[in-house]
Amino acid sequence: MHKTVYSGSKLKGEQRVELSVHGMLMGWTDGDTSIKSRRIQSTVEKEWERGGADALATFMRGVVGPCMIEVSTADAVWLFASCASSGFYWMPVVGEGEEQHEYLVSNQEGRFLRAALRMGGELSEGAVMNAVLSHQSVIRPPFSGLVKGTHRCPPGFYVEFSSGEARPQTFLINKEPKTRRRQDADLGKKCRAVAEIYESYCKDIGANATISFSGGVDSTALLLLHKSGLDRKTQGYYIDRGKVSEKKMASDIARRAGCEIDFIKPLEGFSSADVRKRAGTGLAVLNGVGYMKHSFRYCPIEGDNEIQRLVLTGQNSDMMFHIDHYAPSSFTTGLVRNVKMAAGIPRRFRKTVAYYAFLYLSNESNLSSGLPPGVEESFIGLSEHGAEGGGLEHRVKHVVMDYKHEHYVVPTSRWFQSAVYPELSNSRLHSGLKVNHAARLARWLRTIGSIHQQFLNNGTHENLVICTPFSEGPLAVELLSYRLGLRDVLMPKRFLHGVIRSQLGVSYSRIRHQVLGGGWIDLPSQVARYSARSIKRLAKRFLKIQHNEQAKSSTTRHAIGIDDLRNLREILGHQDGVVERTLLNYVNDDECRTYLNRLYDCLELRVDPDSLSKTDGMQLCRLVNLQVMLEAEETFSV
């Protein structure tokens, strides 16, 4: 979607209501009743006729599929972003007097941001540095675009464009008190209903659906829930990146589930022209040097351009069920697993309703101003992917932190104060549930919109739709108020483990033990092995060898090859090895310019590749991504 919408006097002569769908409107469900794709649009129209924007906003809570619903009336336009969508950007274009307004709205990120710059928008140095240093899950502010004066509507929100101020409103606030048992029961019904809607939709439009399968808990549960609606020949694919334990688990679970999974190597072959086109779609599509030799492809399977392809992913499960689960991967076993699981207990406890109730009663979270507990740190931190403040010059850190405070913390705090806290204060939820719901809404704003936009950017380039069932509307409404208790502290994702056990007749933990070992019988040998390793480390440290070994391994393990730098330079474009340092045009701070110049020096091969870390590689990729996106040429007019 990339279009201009009008509101005000220009529409006064038109009394007819027009409804349009952008994207995939697959269906609707509340768990008990489902509406499939053939009837869904007429049902949406009836909901609008019944109660206008309020009725449709409530209805959107059960919508399945990544889509935007547009409703145009005589003097206003509404745009509703489904929970599984990317959301959209908008900016005012021109105003004629007080009665007629014009807005550019788009979910085509790169195209929109370039249009905003052509219309006179400005790109601040904070925005540039944030886009280079931030992890892909937090690279976008919740309510604003990269360019000054642009705005963002997150998934699960809607905007009314009329004579008044255009501002996002949400349909995600859930004030219905439920026990955990009822939540799990409703989740089970909704998971099955969403899977049936996916299956029906694919049949109706002749699409093929497959799963991006890893063999972990999330993708295993997803495979079992959706397998009847997946492609009959091959239900999914596993990308073989040499992870032995992961591959063993994926193979065993596919066999137990009776599913055909393609175990394939990532597509080899690097094309700078293809990557350049991908980078033009938006941010966060070039995320690390390791993906470059595969041209940063999300899906390694070449598809038929005549057939719509859906790729289902378990992405967002961690956030939706636990905010952060602080647990080892699904493939970690034995003593290491037990130690890591135990180490995460305090942090997992801080996501429980009991802990939130304690904060409320102790006045550490009063739900009247500011953000919920622990949220601000997650909004402004740079620890993800290694860009923590300790490794940054003071001014660079200051510029990025100021930007994050102004564009992440302040707008989100204002939204909570004006829209969320009053609703929760008047609800029948008890104190712990109110704080829990607020904390989950904050993490939704922080992460989900960025992930969905990244998937849309990649999917647009690869001609496929990347679907996230765990953040579909019916599930999101339940999980954004999900009640974690003490049992969840000890056993994360109990609901998904229950799905696997009910479908396969055996627990995931038991499968892991059978395939990878690591049970109690292996404990003595594991203790001996890890004790020996610990003693060896202590000995090296005592002999002052450890520091040198770590320095050597850090450069070797995370080294970027000179060919990687040449490839990135080829994507960016150069003249006899010299690149255009475009981002410096937007940056005035001396330390920020020095920081960017060092990255540009890397691309011009002025820096020894062996001195570069994995973090440097990701920042180089994001720098190239940002510059190519800004400089991409349009093949159509705005």
QUIVEN-V178022 format. One record per residue. N is the residue number from 1. RES is the residue in one letter. SS is DSSP state (hx for helix, st for strand, lp for the rest). NEAR is the number of other C-alpha atoms within 12 Angstrom. Layout:
n,res,ss,near
N,RES,SS,NEAR
N,RES,SS,NEAR
//
This chain:
n,res,ss,near
1,M,lp,32
2,H,st,26
3,K,st,25
4,T,st,23
5,V,st,34
6,Y,st,35
7,S,st,36
8,G,st,29
9,S,hx,23
10,K,hx,24
11,L,hx,25
12,K,lp,19
13,G,lp,12
14,E,lp,16
15,Q,lp,14
16,R,lp,15
17,V,lp,23
18,E,st,24
19,L,st,27
20,S,st,24
21,V,st,27
22,H,st,30
23,G,st,30
24,M,lp,38
25,L,lp,42
26,M,lp,44
27,G,st,42
28,W,st,42
29,T,st,37
30,D,lp,32
31,G,lp,31
32,D,lp,19
33,T,lp,19
34,S,st,30
35,I,st,30
36,K,lp,32
37,S,hx,30
38,R,hx,21
39,R,hx,20
40,I,hx,29
41,Q,hx,30
42,S,hx,20
43,T,hx,26
44,V,hx,38
45,E,hx,26
46,K,hx,19
47,E,hx,22
48,W,hx,28
49,E,hx,20
50,R,hx,15
51,G,hx,15
52,G,hx,24
53,A,hx,33
54,D,hx,22
55,A,hx,20
56,L,hx,34
57,A,hx,36
58,T,hx,32
59,F,hx,37
60,M,hx,45
61,R,hx,40
62,G,hx,42
63,V,st,52
64,V,st,51
65,G,lp,50
66,P,lp,43
67,C,st,39
68,M,st,41
69,I,st,43
70,E,st,37
71,V,st,38
72,S,st,32
73,T,lp,32
74,A,lp,24
75,D,lp,30
76,A,lp,37
77,V,st,36
78,W,st,40
79,L,st,49
80,F,st,49
81,A,st,51
82,S,lp,51
83,C,lp,50
84,A,lp,51
85,S,lp,46
86,S,lp,49
87,G,lp,49
88,F,st,51
89,Y,st,49
90,W,st,44
91,M,st,42
92,P,st,32
93,V,st,26
94,V,st,18
95,G,st,20
96,E,st,17
97,G,lp,12
98,E,lp,16
99,E,lp,21
100,Q,st,27
101,H,st,31
102,E,st,31
103,Y,st,37
104,L,st,33
105,V,st,43
106,S,st,35
107,N,lp,42
108,Q,lp,37
109,E,hx,45
110,G,hx,43
111,R,hx,37
112,F,hx,41
113,L,hx,45
114,R,hx,34
115,A,hx,37
116,A,hx,32
117,L,hx,25
118,R,hx,20
119,M,lp,20
120,G,lp,17
121,G,lp,22
122,E,lp,24
123,L,lp,32
124,S,lp,29
125,E,hx,33
126,G,hx,37
127,A,hx,37
128,V,hx,44
129,M,hx,46
130,N,hx,43
131,A,hx,45
132,V,hx,41
133,L,hx,48
134,S,lp,45
135,H,lp,38
136,Q,hx,36
137,S,hx,36
138,V,hx,37
139,I,lp,46
140,R,lp,47
141,P,lp,42
142,P,lp,46
143,F,lp,41
144,S,st,36
145,G,lp,44
146,L,lp,44
147,V,lp,37
148,K,lp,29
149,G,lp,26
150,T,lp,37
151,H,st,36
152,R,st,46
153,C,st,42
154,P,lp,47
155,P,lp,49
156,G,lp,50
157,F,st,43
158,Y,st,41
159,V,st,41
160,E,st,38
161,F,st,37
162,S,lp,33
163,S,lp,27
164,G,lp,18
165,E,lp,17
166,A,lp,29
167,R,lp,29
168,P,st,34
169,Q,st,32
170,T,st,38
171,F,lp,37
172,L,lp,43
173,I,lp,38
174,N,lp,33
175,K,lp,28
176,E,lp,24
177,P,lp,24
178,K,lp,22
179,T,lp,20
180,R,hx,24
181,R,hx,17
182,R,hx,16
183,Q,hx,29
184,D,hx,28
185,A,hx,21
186,D,hx,28
187,L,hx,36
188,G,hx,29
189,K,hx,25
190,K,hx,37
191,C,hx,41
192,R,hx,34
193,A,hx,36
194,V,hx,45
195,A,hx,42
196,E,hx,32
197,I,hx,42
198,Y,hx,47
199,E,hx,34
200,S,hx,31
201,Y,hx,33
202,C,hx,35
203,K,hx,24
204,D,hx,19
205,I,hx,21
206,G,lp,19
207,A,lp,29
208,N,st,33
209,A,st,39
210,T,st,43
211,I,st,46
212,S,st,38
213,F,lp,41
214,S,lp,41
215,G,lp,45
216,G,lp,40
217,V,hx,39
218,D,hx,40
219,S,hx,43
220,T,hx,47
221,A,hx,42
222,L,hx,42
223,L,hx,48
224,L,hx,38
225,L,hx,38
226,H,hx,39
227,K,hx,34
228,S,hx,29
229,G,hx,36
230,L,lp,38
231,D,lp,32
232,R,lp,21
233,K,lp,17
234,T,lp,26
235,Q,lp,35
236,G,st,43
237,Y,st,38
238,Y,st,38
239,I,st,30
240,D,lp,25
241,R,lp,20
242,G,lp,14
243,K,lp,17
244,V,hx,18
245,S,hx,27
246,E,hx,31
247,K,hx,31
248,K,hx,28
249,M,hx,35
250,A,hx,41
251,S,hx,32
252,D,hx,28
253,I,hx,40
254,A,hx,34
255,R,hx,19
256,R,hx,25
257,A,hx,29
258,G,lp,20
259,C,lp,30
260,E,lp,28
261,I,st,35
262,D,st,28
263,F,st,27
264,I,st,22
265,K,lp,20
266,P,lp,27
267,L,lp,22
268,E,lp,18
269,G,lp,19
270,F,lp,26
271,S,lp,21
272,S,hx,27
273,A,hx,21
274,D,hx,25
275,V,hx,40
276,R,hx,36
277,K,hx,33
278,R,hx,39
279,A,hx,42
280,G,lp,38
281,T,lp,40
282,G,lp,46
283,L,lp,47
284,A,lp,43
285,V,lp,48
286,L,lp,48
287,N,lp,40
288,G,lp,34
289,V,hx,35
290,G,hx,27
291,Y,hx,28
292,M,hx,38
293,K,hx,27
294,H,hx,28
295,S,lp,37
296,F,lp,38
297,R,lp,36
298,Y,lp,38
299,C,lp,37
300,P,lp,28
301,I,lp,30
302,E,lp,17
303,G,lp,20
304,D,lp,13
305,N,lp,14
306,E,lp,12
307,I,lp,19
308,Q,lp,27
309,R,st,33
310,L,st,41
311,V,st,42
312,L,st,48
313,T,lp,40
314,G,lp,35
315,Q,lp,34
316,N,lp,37
317,S,hx,35
318,D,hx,33
319,M,hx,34
320,M,hx,43
321,F,hx,44
322,H,hx,39
323,I,lp,41
324,D,lp,34
325,H,lp,35
326,Y,lp,30
327,A,lp,31
328,P,lp,26
329,S,lp,23
330,S,lp,35
331,F,lp,30
332,T,lp,28
333,T,lp,32
334,G,hx,29
335,L,hx,26
336,V,hx,23
337,R,hx,27
338,N,hx,24
339,V,hx,18
340,K,hx,23
341,M,hx,27
342,A,hx,22
343,A,hx,19
344,G,lp,24
345,I,hx,27
346,P,hx,21
347,R,hx,23
348,R,hx,34
349,F,hx,31
350,R,lp,32
351,K,lp,45
352,T,lp,39
353,V,hx,36
354,A,hx,27
355,Y,hx,30
356,Y,hx,36
357,A,hx,30
358,F,hx,24
359,L,hx,26
360,Y,hx,24
361,L,hx,17
362,S,lp,13
363,N,lp,18
364,E,lp,22
365,S,lp,28
366,N,lp,27
367,L,lp,36
368,S,lp,26
369,S,lp,24
370,G,lp,27
371,L,lp,39
372,P,lp,38
373,P,lp,34
374,G,lp,27
375,V,hx,32
376,E,hx,25
377,E,hx,21
378,S,hx,31
379,F,hx,42
380,I,hx,36
381,G,lp,34
382,L,lp,33
383,S,lp,21
384,E,hx,21
385,H,hx,26
386,G,hx,21
387,A,lp,30
388,E,lp,22
389,G,hx,23
390,G,hx,15
391,G,hx,19
392,L,lp,26
393,E,lp,21
394,H,hx,18
395,R,hx,24
396,V,hx,35
397,K,hx,31
398,H,hx,25
399,V,hx,31
400,V,hx,38
401,M,hx,32
402,D,hx,24
403,Y,hx,34
404,K,hx,39
405,H,hx,28
406,E,hx,25
407,H,hx,36
408,Y,hx,40
409,V,hx,33
410,V,hx,25
411,P,hx,31
412,T,hx,38
413,S,hx,33
414,R,hx,21
415,W,hx,29
416,F,hx,32
417,Q,hx,23
418,S,hx,22
419,A,hx,27
420,V,hx,36
421,Y,hx,32
422,P,hx,21
423,E,hx,26
424,L,hx,32
425,S,hx,25
426,N,lp,17
427,S,lp,19
428,R,lp,16
429,L,lp,26
430,H,lp,26
431,S,hx,31
432,G,hx,39
433,L,hx,39
434,K,hx,44
435,V,hx,45
436,N,hx,46
437,H,hx,49
438,A,hx,49
439,A,hx,45
440,R,hx,44
441,L,hx,46
442,A,hx,41
443,R,hx,40
444,W,hx,47
445,L,hx,48
446,R,hx,39
447,T,hx,39
448,I,hx,44
449,G,hx,45
450,S,hx,43
451,I,hx,38
452,H,hx,51
453,Q,hx,45
454,Q,hx,41
455,F,hx,46
456,L,hx,41
457,N,hx,38
458,N,hx,39
459,G,hx,31
460,T,hx,33
461,H,hx,30
462,E,hx,32
463,N,lp,26
464,L,lp,34
465,V,st,40
466,I,st,39
467,C,st,43
468,T,lp,42
469,P,hx,45
470,F,hx,43
471,S,hx,46
472,E,lp,53
473,G,hx,48
474,P,hx,46
475,L,hx,43
476,A,hx,45
477,V,hx,43
478,E,hx,41
479,L,hx,43
480,L,lp,46
481,S,lp,43
482,Y,lp,44
483,R,lp,44
484,L,lp,41
485,G,lp,31
486,L,hx,20
487,R,hx,19
488,D,hx,34
489,V,hx,32
490,L,hx,25
491,M,lp,28
492,P,lp,39
493,K,lp,37
494,R,hx,31
495,F,hx,35
496,L,hx,37
497,H,hx,30
498,G,hx,28
499,V,hx,32
500,I,hx,32
501,R,hx,24
502,S,hx,18
503,Q,hx,24
504,L,hx,25
505,G,lp,16
506,V,lp,20
507,S,lp,25
508,Y,hx,37
509,S,hx,31
510,R,hx,22
511,I,hx,34
512,R,hx,32
513,H,hx,26
514,Q,hx,19
515,V,hx,25
516,L,hx,25
517,G,lp,25
518,G,lp,27
519,G,lp,24
520,W,hx,16
521,I,hx,13
522,D,hx,17
523,L,hx,20
524,P,hx,15
525,S,hx,17
526,Q,hx,22
527,V,hx,21
528,A,hx,14
529,R,hx,17
530,Y,hx,18
531,S,hx,17
532,A,hx,14
533,R,hx,14
534,S,hx,14
535,I,hx,15
536,K,hx,16
537,R,hx,19
538,L,hx,16
539,A,hx,14
540,K,hx,17
541,R,hx,16
542,F,hx,12
543,L,lp,13
544,K,lp,13
545,I,lp,16
546,Q,hx,18
547,H,hx,16
548,N,hx,14
549,E,hx,17
550,Q,hx,17
551,A,hx,18
552,K,hx,18
553,S,hx,17
554,S,hx,20
555,T,hx,22
556,T,hx,18
557,R,hx,18
558,H,lp,24
559,A,lp,27
560,I,lp,35
561,G,lp,29
562,I,hx,23
563,D,hx,20
564,D,hx,34
565,L,hx,39
566,R,hx,32
567,N,hx,35
568,L,hx,50
569,R,hx,37
570,E,hx,29
571,I,hx,39
572,L,hx,40
573,G,lp,28
574,H,st,20
575,Q,st,12
576,D,lp,12
577,G,lp,21
578,V,st,19
579,V,st,29
580,E,lp,25
581,R,lp,30
582,T,hx,25
583,L,hx,36
584,L,hx,27
585,N,hx,19
586,Y,hx,24
587,V,lp,27
588,N,lp,22
589,D,lp,25
590,D,hx,18
591,E,hx,23
592,C,hx,34
593,R,hx,28
594,T,hx,22
595,Y,hx,32
596,L,hx,39
597,N,hx,26
598,R,hx,24
599,L,hx,38
600,Y,hx,37
601,D,hx,26
602,C,hx,38
603,L,hx,41
604,E,lp,32
605,L,lp,28
606,R,lp,21
607,V,lp,20
608,D,lp,20
609,P,hx,27
610,D,hx,26
611,S,hx,25
612,L,lp,35
613,S,lp,30
614,K,hx,28
615,T,hx,35
616,D,hx,37
617,G,hx,39
618,M,hx,39
619,Q,hx,39
620,L,hx,44
621,C,hx,47
622,R,hx,40
623,L,hx,45
624,V,hx,51
625,N,hx,41
626,L,hx,44
627,Q,hx,41
628,V,hx,40
629,M,hx,40
630,L,hx,36
631,E,hx,29
632,A,lp,30
633,E,lp,20
634,E,lp,19
635,T,lp,9
636,F,lp,9
637,S,lp,12
638,V,lp,22
//
